[in-house]
Amino acid sequence: MYTLRLGRSLDFGNENFYKQLQELETLGFDSVDFGIAGCWKYGEYETESVARIEEGLEKVKKSTLYLNGVHLPFAARWDISVPDEETRKKHVADTIELIKRIDPYQPNCYVLHGSVPLDVFYGDVNRQAYLDGLVRSAIELSNCTETPICLETLPRQCLLNTIKETLWVMQRLPKKVKLCLDVNHLLWDNAEDAVLDFGDRIYTLHISDYDKVDERHWLPGKGVIDWKKLIQNLQKIGYQGVFNYESEGTSKEVKENFISLFKLANSD
């Protein structure tokens, strides 16, 4: 019987973070992903925010939960894809500084957005120039830590918004750069197919459902994803990482959903 470890993403910027962390322990979750995108006011780097993050990470490490991923900040202020070299290097340097503060807590991976929505933030731009910037930055970041950097598949006009584009980027990166497959972000492709196309580059997951119109972060079963096929495809590629939810619902509902999905996937 195929099964995976159950995890959930928690936003450290949420005032209920510590309560939610305790709920995961009580309910018998295996792991937690630690999201810190909300810890910066207007996307600006703050020393106080880093100190708070370290307190939160210390709490996680003292818990019964496995620290699967740390989701790094995403905003124009942190965009590592920008073609302007001076700006790009500044964003990479700030990300490296943050990674070096977090490394002692030994997360399993860092999850990183490859860009912001290009059309919203920059208008009509040369997409290839941003893809080239992302490749340079991902290589530099992978060299600063032994912990895998996982680029996340993204929606709308962000980079890595299709299987084809994601494969183009990954083929230009060292094998230690991995993928976080967010199954509710692929608006023009099927997540079920993406599992087979990406294969062993998938290192972690963001699990939720959607309508393929936009990201929704619904509980699985509410949208269009064929969950039996998706989980069976994960088994085919030998995925043994965390089945990490980034979805709506209480933690109790998430655990019940997890049990029902794997029961379905293992049925005839």
C-alpha positions as a Markdown table, in Angstrom:
| # | Residue | x | y | z |
|---|---|---|---|---|
| 1 | Met | 0.0 | 0.0 | 0.0 |
| 2 | Tyr | 1.4 | 3.4 | -1.1 |
| 3 | Thr | 1.3 | 6.2 | 1.5 |
| 4 | Leu | 3.3 | 9.3 | 2.3 |
| 5 | Arg | 4.0 | 11.5 | 5.2 |
| 6 | Leu | 1.2 | 14.0 | 6.0 |
| 7 | Gly | 2.3 | 17.7 | 6.2 |
| 8 | Arg | 0.7 | 21.1 | 6.2 |
| 9 | Ser | 2.0 | 24.6 | 5.3 |
| 10 | Leu | 1.6 | 27.1 | 8.1 |
| 11 | Asp | 2.1 | 30.9 | 7.6 |
| 12 | Phe | 4.4 | 32.2 | 10.4 |
| 13 | Gly | 2.9 | 35.6 | 9.8 |
| 14 | Asn | -0.5 | 34.3 | 11.1 |
| 15 | Glu | -1.2 | 35.3 | 14.7 |
| 16 | Asn | -2.5 | 31.8 | 15.3 |
| 17 | Phe | 0.7 | 30.0 | 14.1 |
| 18 | Tyr | 1.7 | 28.5 | 17.5 |
| 19 | Lys | -1.9 | 27.3 | 18.1 |
| 20 | Gln | -2.0 | 25.7 | 14.6 |
| 21 | Leu | 1.4 | 24.1 | 15.2 |
| 22 | Gln | 0.1 | 22.5 | 18.4 |
| 23 | Glu | -3.0 | 21.2 | 16.5 |
| 24 | Leu | -0.8 | 19.5 | 13.9 |
| 25 | Glu | 1.1 | 17.7 | 16.7 |
| 26 | Thr | -2.1 | 16.7 | 18.5 |
| 27 | Leu | -3.7 | 15.3 | 15.3 |
| 28 | Gly | -0.6 | 13.3 | 14.5 |
| 29 | Phe | 0.7 | 15.1 | 11.4 |
| 30 | Asp | 4.2 | 14.1 | 10.4 |
| 31 | Ser | 5.6 | 17.4 | 9.2 |
| 32 | Val | 5.2 | 21.2 | 8.8 |
| 33 | Asp | 6.2 | 23.7 | 6.1 |
| 34 | Phe | 7.2 | 27.0 | 7.6 |
| 35 | Gly | 6.0 | 30.0 | 5.5 |
| 36 | Ile | 7.7 | 33.4 | 6.0 |
| 37 | Ala | 6.4 | 35.5 | 3.2 |
| 38 | Gly | 4.1 | 37.4 | 5.6 |
| 39 | Cys | 6.9 | 38.4 | 7.9 |
| 40 | Trp | 8.0 | 41.5 | 6.0 |
| 41 | Lys | 6.0 | 44.7 | 6.0 |
| 42 | Tyr | 5.6 | 45.8 | 2.4 |
| 43 | Gly | 8.3 | 43.3 | 1.4 |
| 44 | Glu | 11.1 | 45.1 | 3.2 |
| 45 | Tyr | 13.8 | 43.2 | 5.0 |
| 46 | Glu | 13.7 | 43.7 | 8.8 |
| 47 | Thr | 16.1 | 42.4 | 11.5 |
| 48 | Glu | 13.2 | 42.1 | 13.9 |
| 49 | Ser | 11.4 | 39.8 | 11.5 |
| 50 | Val | 14.4 | 37.5 | 11.3 |
| 51 | Ala | 14.6 | 37.3 | 15.1 |
| 52 | Arg | 11.0 | 36.3 | 15.3 |
| 53 | Ile | 11.5 | 33.7 | 12.6 |
| 54 | Glu | 14.3 | 32.1 | 14.6 |
| 55 | Glu | 12.0 | 31.9 | 17.6 |
| 56 | Gly | 9.4 | 30.1 | 15.5 |
| 57 | Leu | 11.9 | 27.7 | 14.0 |
| 58 | Glu | 13.1 | 26.9 | 17.4 |
| 59 | Lys | 9.6 | 26.0 | 18.4 |
| 60 | Val | 9.2 | 23.7 | 15.4 |
| 61 | Lys | 12.5 | 21.9 | 16.1 |
| 62 | Lys | 11.3 | 21.2 | 19.7 |
| 63 | Ser | 8.0 | 19.8 | 18.4 |
| 64 | Thr | 7.3 | 16.3 | 17.2 |
| 65 | Leu | 7.0 | 17.6 | 13.6 |
| 66 | Tyr | 9.6 | 17.2 | 10.8 |
| 67 | Leu | 10.6 | 20.6 | 9.3 |
| 68 | Asn | 10.0 | 19.8 | 5.7 |
| 69 | Gly | 10.2 | 23.2 | 3.9 |
| 70 | Val | 10.8 | 26.8 | 4.6 |
| 71 | His | 8.9 | 28.9 | 2.1 |
| 72 | Leu | 11.1 | 32.0 | 1.4 |
| 73 | Pro | 9.6 | 35.5 | 0.9 |
| 74 | Phe | 8.2 | 36.5 | -2.5 |
| 75 | Ala | 7.6 | 40.0 | -3.7 |
| 76 | Ala | 9.2 | 42.4 | -6.2 |
| 77 | Arg | 11.6 | 43.2 | -3.4 |
| 78 | Trp | 12.8 | 39.6 | -3.5 |
| 79 | Asp | 12.4 | 38.8 | -7.2 |
| 80 | Ile | 15.5 | 36.8 | -8.2 |
| 81 | Ser | 14.5 | 36.7 | -11.9 |
| 82 | Val | 15.0 | 40.4 | -12.7 |
| 83 | Pro | 17.4 | 40.9 | -15.7 |
| 84 | Asp | 19.1 | 44.0 | -14.2 |
| 85 | Glu | 22.3 | 42.5 | -12.8 |
| 86 | Glu | 22.8 | 44.9 | -9.9 |
| 87 | Thr | 19.2 | 44.5 | -8.7 |
| 88 | Arg | 19.3 | 40.7 | -9.2 |
| 89 | Lys | 22.5 | 40.3 | -7.3 |
| 90 | Lys | 21.0 | 42.4 | -4.4 |
| 91 | His | 18.0 | 40.2 | -4.2 |
| 92 | Val | 20.1 | 37.0 | -4.3 |
| 93 | Ala | 22.4 | 38.4 | -1.6 |
| 94 | Asp | 19.4 | 39.1 | 0.7 |
| 95 | Thr | 18.0 | 35.7 | 0.1 |
| 96 | Ile | 21.4 | 34.1 | 0.9 |
| 97 | Glu | 21.6 | 36.1 | 4.1 |
| 98 | Leu | 18.2 | 34.8 | 5.1 |
| 99 | Ile | 19.1 | 31.2 | 4.1 |
| 100 | Lys | 22.3 | 31.3 | 6.2 |
| 101 | Arg | 20.2 | 32.3 | 9.3 |
| 102 | Ile | 17.8 | 29.4 | 8.7 |
| 103 | Asp | 20.3 | 26.7 | 7.8 |
| 104 | Pro | 21.1 | 25.8 | 11.4 |
| 105 | Tyr | 17.5 | 24.6 | 11.9 |
| 106 | Gln | 18.1 | 22.1 | 9.1 |
| 107 | Pro | 15.0 | 22.3 | 7.0 |
| 108 | Asn | 14.5 | 19.6 | 4.4 |
| 109 | Cys | 14.3 | 22.2 | 1.6 |
| 110 | Tyr | 13.8 | 25.8 | 0.7 |
| 111 | Val | 10.7 | 26.6 | -1.4 |
| 112 | Leu | 11.2 | 29.6 | -3.7 |
| 113 | His | 9.0 | 31.5 | -6.2 |
| 114 | Gly | 11.0 | 32.0 | -9.3 |
| 115 | Ser | 9.3 | 35.4 | -10.0 |
| 116 | Val | 6.4 | 37.7 | -9.4 |
| 117 | Pro | 3.7 | 37.9 | -12.0 |
| 118 | Leu | 5.6 | 39.6 | -14.8 |
| 119 | Asp | 2.6 | 41.4 | -16.4 |
| 120 | Val | 1.4 | 42.9 | -13.1 |
| 121 | Phe | 4.7 | 44.1 | -11.8 |
| 122 | Tyr | 6.7 | 44.9 | -15.0 |
| 123 | Gly | 4.2 | 45.2 | -17.9 |
| 124 | Asp | 5.1 | 43.9 | -21.4 |
| 125 | Val | 8.6 | 42.5 | -21.0 |
| 126 | Asn | 11.1 | 40.1 | -22.5 |
| 127 | Arg | 10.1 | 36.9 | -20.7 |
| 128 | Gln | 13.3 | 35.1 | -21.9 |
| 129 | Ala | 15.4 | 37.7 | -20.1 |
| 130 | Tyr | 13.7 | 36.9 | -16.8 |
| 131 | Leu | 14.1 | 33.2 | -17.4 |
| 132 | Asp | 17.8 | 33.7 | -17.9 |
| 133 | Gly | 17.9 | 35.8 | -14.7 |
| 134 | Leu | 16.2 | 33.0 | -12.8 |
| 135 | Val | 18.6 | 30.4 | -14.0 |
| 136 | Arg | 21.6 | 32.5 | -12.9 |
| 137 | Ser | 20.1 | 33.2 | -9.5 |
| 138 | Ala | 19.0 | 29.6 | -8.8 |
| 139 | Ile | 22.6 | 28.4 | -9.5 |
| 140 | Glu | 24.0 | 31.0 | -7.1 |
| 141 | Leu | 21.5 | 30.1 | -4.4 |
| 142 | Ser | 22.2 | 26.4 | -4.8 |
| 143 | Asn | 25.9 | 27.0 | -4.2 |
| 144 | Cys | 25.2 | 28.8 | -0.8 |
| 145 | Thr | 23.6 | 25.9 | 1.0 |
| 146 | Glu | 23.6 | 22.1 | 1.2 |
| 147 | Thr | 19.8 | 22.2 | 1.6 |
| 148 | Pro | 18.0 | 21.7 | -1.7 |
| 149 | Ile | 16.4 | 24.8 | -3.3 |
| 150 | Cys | 13.0 | 23.9 | -4.7 |
| 151 | Leu | 11.6 | 26.2 | -7.4 |
| 152 | Glu | 7.8 | 26.3 | -7.2 |
| 153 | Thr | 5.5 | 25.9 | -10.2 |
| 154 | Leu | 3.5 | 29.1 | -10.4 |
| 155 | Pro | 0.2 | 30.4 | -11.9 |
| 156 | Arg | -0.8 | 33.2 | -14.3 |
| 157 | Gln | 2.2 | 35.1 | -15.9 |
| 158 | Cys | 4.8 | 34.1 | -13.3 |
| 159 | Leu | 7.8 | 32.1 | -14.5 |
| 160 | Leu | 7.4 | 28.2 | -14.4 |
| 161 | Asn | 3.7 | 28.4 | -15.2 |
| 162 | Thr | 3.8 | 25.6 | -17.7 |
| 163 | Ile | 5.3 | 22.1 | -17.9 |
| 164 | Lys | 7.4 | 23.1 | -21.0 |
| 165 | Glu | 8.8 | 26.3 | -19.4 |
| 166 | Thr | 9.6 | 24.5 | -16.1 |
| 167 | Leu | 11.4 | 21.7 | -17.9 |
| 168 | Trp | 13.4 | 24.3 | -19.9 |
| 169 | Val | 14.6 | 25.9 | -16.7 |
| 170 | Met | 15.3 | 22.7 | -14.9 |
| 171 | Gln | 17.4 | 21.3 | -17.8 |
| 172 | Arg | 19.7 | 24.3 | -17.3 |
| 173 | Leu | 20.2 | 23.8 | -13.5 |
| 174 | Pro | 22.2 | 21.3 | -11.5 |
| 175 | Lys | 20.4 | 18.3 | -10.2 |
| 176 | Lys | 20.5 | 19.6 | -6.7 |
| 177 | Val | 18.0 | 22.3 | -7.7 |
| 178 | Lys | 14.6 | 20.6 | -7.3 |
| 179 | Leu | 10.9 | 21.3 | -7.8 |
| 180 | Cys | 8.0 | 22.1 | -5.5 |
| 181 | Leu | 5.0 | 21.0 | -7.6 |
| 182 | Asp | 2.1 | 23.1 | -6.6 |
| 183 | Val | -0.7 | 21.1 | -8.2 |
| 184 | Asn | -3.2 | 24.0 | -8.1 |
| 185 | His | -1.0 | 26.4 | -10.0 |
| 186 | Leu | -0.8 | 24.8 | -13.5 |
| 187 | Leu | -3.6 | 26.6 | -15.4 |
| 188 | Trp | -2.7 | 25.4 | -18.9 |
| 189 | Asp | -1.5 | 21.9 | -18.0 |
| 190 | Asn | -2.7 | 19.0 | -15.9 |
| 191 | Ala | -1.0 | 18.3 | -12.6 |
| 192 | Glu | -1.4 | 14.6 | -13.1 |
| 193 | Asp | 0.7 | 14.8 | -16.3 |
| 194 | Ala | 3.2 | 17.1 | -14.7 |
| 195 | Val | 4.1 | 14.5 | -12.1 |
| 196 | Leu | 5.3 | 12.1 | -14.8 |
| 197 | Asp | 7.0 | 14.9 | -16.9 |
| 198 | Phe | 9.0 | 16.2 | -13.9 |
| 199 | Gly | 9.8 | 12.8 | -12.4 |
| 200 | Asp | 12.5 | 12.8 | -9.8 |
| 201 | Arg | 13.0 | 16.6 | -9.9 |
| 202 | Ile | 9.9 | 16.8 | -7.7 |
| 203 | Tyr | 11.2 | 17.1 | -4.1 |
| 204 | Thr | 8.1 | 18.4 | -2.3 |
| 205 | Leu | 4.5 | 19.2 | -3.0 |
| 206 | His | 1.9 | 21.8 | -2.4 |
| 207 | Ile | -1.5 | 20.0 | -2.3 |
| 208 | Ser | -4.9 | 21.6 | -2.9 |
| 209 | Asp | -7.5 | 21.7 | -5.6 |
| 210 | Tyr | -8.7 | 24.2 | -8.1 |
| 211 | Asp | -10.9 | 24.9 | -11.2 |
| 212 | Lys | -8.1 | 25.6 | -13.7 |
| 213 | Val | -9.3 | 29.2 | -14.0 |
| 214 | Asp | -7.1 | 30.4 | -11.2 |
| 215 | Glu | -5.4 | 29.0 | -8.1 |
| 216 | Arg | -8.0 | 28.3 | -5.4 |
| 217 | His | -6.3 | 26.3 | -2.7 |
| 218 | Trp | -9.5 | 24.2 | -2.1 |
| 219 | Leu | -9.5 | 20.9 | -0.3 |
| 220 | Pro | -8.8 | 18.1 | -2.7 |
| 221 | Gly | -12.1 | 16.7 | -4.2 |
| 222 | Lys | -13.7 | 20.1 | -4.6 |
| 223 | Gly | -12.0 | 20.9 | -8.0 |
| 224 | Val | -11.0 | 19.2 | -11.2 |
| 225 | Ile | -7.8 | 17.2 | -10.3 |
| 226 | Asp | -8.0 | 13.5 | -10.7 |
| 227 | Trp | -6.5 | 12.6 | -7.3 |
| 228 | Lys | -6.4 | 8.8 | -7.8 |
| 229 | Lys | -4.4 | 9.3 | -11.0 |
| 230 | Leu | -2.1 | 12.0 | -9.4 |
| 231 | Ile | -1.2 | 9.9 | -6.4 |
| 232 | Gln | -0.7 | 6.8 | -8.6 |
| 233 | Asn | 1.6 | 8.8 | -10.8 |
| 234 | Leu | 3.6 | 9.9 | -7.7 |
| 235 | Gln | 4.0 | 6.2 | -6.9 |
| 236 | Lys | 5.2 | 5.5 | -10.5 |
| 237 | Ile | 8.0 | 8.1 | -10.2 |
| 238 | Gly | 9.0 | 6.8 | -6.8 |
| 239 | Tyr | 8.1 | 9.9 | -4.8 |
| 240 | Gln | 8.7 | 9.4 | -1.1 |
| 241 | Gly | 8.5 | 13.0 | 0.1 |
| 242 | Val | 5.9 | 14.8 | 2.2 |
| 243 | Phe | 2.3 | 15.1 | 1.0 |
| 244 | Asn | 2.1 | 18.7 | 2.0 |
| 245 | Tyr | -1.2 | 20.5 | 2.1 |
| 246 | Glu | -1.4 | 24.2 | 1.2 |
| 247 | Ser | -5.1 | 24.4 | 1.3 |
| 248 | Glu | -8.2 | 25.7 | 3.0 |
| 249 | Gly | -9.9 | 23.7 | 5.8 |
| 250 | Thr | -9.1 | 22.9 | 9.4 |
| 251 | Ser | -6.3 | 20.6 | 10.2 |
| 252 | Lys | -8.8 | 18.0 | 11.2 |
| 253 | Glu | -10.5 | 18.3 | 7.8 |
| 254 | Val | -7.1 | 18.1 | 6.1 |
| 255 | Lys | -6.2 | 14.9 | 7.9 |
| 256 | Glu | -9.5 | 13.3 | 7.0 |
| 257 | Asn | -9.0 | 14.4 | 3.4 |
| 258 | Phe | -5.6 | 12.8 | 3.3 |
| 259 | Ile | -6.9 | 9.5 | 4.6 |
| 260 | Ser | -9.7 | 9.4 | 2.0 |
| 261 | Leu | -7.4 | 10.3 | -0.9 |
| 262 | Phe | -4.9 | 7.5 | -0.2 |
| 263 | Lys | -7.8 | 5.0 | 0.4 |
| 264 | Leu | -9.0 | 6.0 | -3.1 |
| 265 | Ala | -5.6 | 5.8 | -4.6 |
| 266 | Asn | -5.0 | 2.3 | -3.2 |
| 267 | Ser | -8.4 | 0.9 | -4.3 |
| 268 | Asp | -8.8 | -1.3 | -7.4 |
